[in-house]
């Protein structure tokens, strides 16, 4: 059987890069896409830089390049996202639109672009990277919570719509990922109980497997 193909949006961030490395080790042909400049991180991958998957035409361009150069598409991982801290009372209103544009719109556009190829795969998988805070609003993270909640609802809707197609759609919900940016934004927090890139990547790879065809519309908590 030929190697499965995985496309990771947000592929040049810490999680995307680590997932790409682990997926390559597991035998996947990996494509990384992102708006920033690609860096060679030591594992084989198709690196598509300067592409904003929040724009439908650019998302379609990325998918077309992956299908053309890697021979198809089996797994889409939507790992783009952003986060901010601010209160409902005094926070920046523009943050709400910005986080929706960062956390929801790229996942919708990339999924729309990828679905035909994923259906053709016969065992297509979409895995969205959400957050535990999307389950319930909390002080000072309202914009992030609302946008991640919207991503979870998008996951459920897409799973139901694609139920007869062979394509599954799931979402992983880490608590706080131990990333350089989170350490910078929360310097007084103790990262000892935060979630590692490896933990998130492991859950994604489990959902991406051909054998995971009976798992769809699920929200997988990580770090509880």
N, C-alpha and C positions, 0 to 999 in steps of 0.2 A: 504494500500500500504506500502511495506517495505521501510525503510529509505534508502535514496540515499547515495552512497559512494563517498567521495571526497578524492583524493590523491593530496597532496601539496608538490611539490619539493621545496627545499630551506625552508623546513618547520620549521627549528629551528631558523630562523632569526626573526627579529621583525615583519615584515609583515606576514610571514608564520604562526607565532604563533598567532597573533591577528586574522587572517582570520580563522585559525583552531578553535579558541574559539568561534567566531561568527557563524561559520558553525555548530559546535556542538550544540550551543544554538538554531539554526534553525532546528535541527533534523537530521542533517547529521551524518553518521558514518565517522569519519575523520582518515586519515592516513597521518602522517608527515614523510618525508624522507629527509635526509641530510648527509653531510660528517662528520659533527661534532658530538659530544656526545649529546644524547638527554637529555633534562631536563623535569621534570614533572612540567608543568605549570598550573595544576589545572583543566583541563578539560579532558574528556575521549578521548583517541586517540590511534591508533596503531602507535608507534614511531619506525622508522627504521633508526638506526644510522649507521654511517660509510659507507654509500653508495654514490658513485659518479655517478649520473645519466647522466653525460657526457660520461660514458662508456656504450655502448649498452648492454653488458652482465649484468651489475649491474642495469641498468634501467629495464631490463626484470625480474631480480630477485625481484626488488621492486614491480613491477606490479603483478607478480605471488604470492608474499606473501600477497598482499592486496586482491586479488581475493580469495585466499585460506582462509584467516582468516576473511574477512569481507563479503564474499559472492558475490562479483562482483565489478564492477567499473563503475561509472556513470560520474564522473567529474575529469578531470586532470587540475590542476592549475600549470603552470610552473612559479615559483616565484624565481628561482635561478637568480643570476646576480652579476655584479661587475661594478665598476666605477673608473675612474682615471682622473686626470687633467694633461694635457701636450700639448705642441704645436706640430704642424706638423713639423715645422722647427727643433726644438731641443728636442722633446720628445723622449721617449724610444720606439724604434721600436717594441720591444717585447711586449709592452702593447697592440698593435693592435691585435696580435695573442692571447694574454691572454684574452682580453675582448671578442673576437669572441668565444673562447673556453668556456667562462663563461656565455655569454648572448645568444648564439645561439645553440651551439652543445648540451647542456643538454636538451633544449626544443625539438630539433629534435629527439634525442634518446629516451626521455621519451614518446613523442607522438607516435613514431613507436611502442614502446613496448605496449602502452595502447590502440591503435586503435582497435585491435580485441575485447577487452573487452568492449570498448565504443560502438562499433557497436552492440554487443550483448545486450547492455543495452536498445537499442531502442530510447534513448534520451540522447546520450552521448554528453559531452561538453568538449572542450579544451579551456582554457582561459590562454593566455600568458600575462605576466607582462612586458610591454615595458616602453618607456619613451617618453615624448613630444620632447625631443631633438633629437630623431630619425627622426623627420620630416624634419629637415634642419640642415646642418652643422653650427657650431658656433665656435668661437675662443676658443682654449684651451681644447675643449672636443671632438676633432675629432674622436678619437678611440671609445669613448663611443657612440657618435652619429652614427658612421658607423655601429657598432655592433647592436645597437637598431633598426636601419633602416633595417638591414638584418633580424632581428626577425620579423619585421612587414611584410616584403616580404614573409617570410616563412609562416606567418599566412594566408596571402592572397592565397598562393599556396595551402596550406593544405585545406583551406575552399573550394576552387574550386574542388580539387580532391575528397573531401568527400561529395560533395553537395547532392548526391543521397543516402547517407548511413544513414542519420538521425543524424550524428555527426556534430555539429557546431564548428567552430574555430574562436575565436575573440581575440582581444588584447586590454588591457587598457593602456592608455598613461598619467600617472601622470606627472605633472611638476616636482617639487622637493618634495620628500617625507620627512617629518619631522622625521628623524631617528637620533640616536646618532652618527652614522658615518658621515652623511652629516653635522651635526653640527660641528663635529671635523674637517672635510675637508674644510668647509667654515665658519670659525669662525667669519668673518666680515659681513656675510650675516644676513639679518633679516628674521627669520623663520616664522614671523607672517602670511605670505601668502602662506606658504608651505602646502602641502597636508598631511592629517593625514592618519594613517593606516586604520582607520575606513572608510574614504572616498573611499579608494582603495578597501577595502574588500567589501563594499556595492555594488560597481559596478561589482565586480567579482561575488558576489552572485546573482545579477540580471541576468547576462549572463549564470550562471550555472543552472538556474531554468528549469524544464521541459517545462514550458510555453514559453521559449525563443527560440523555435525551428525555428522561422522565422528570427532570427538574426545570420548571419554568414558572415565572412569576414569583419567584422566591426572593426574600430579603435575608441575606446571610450576615448575622452579627459577628463582629470580630473584636475581641478584646474585652468581653464582658466576663 
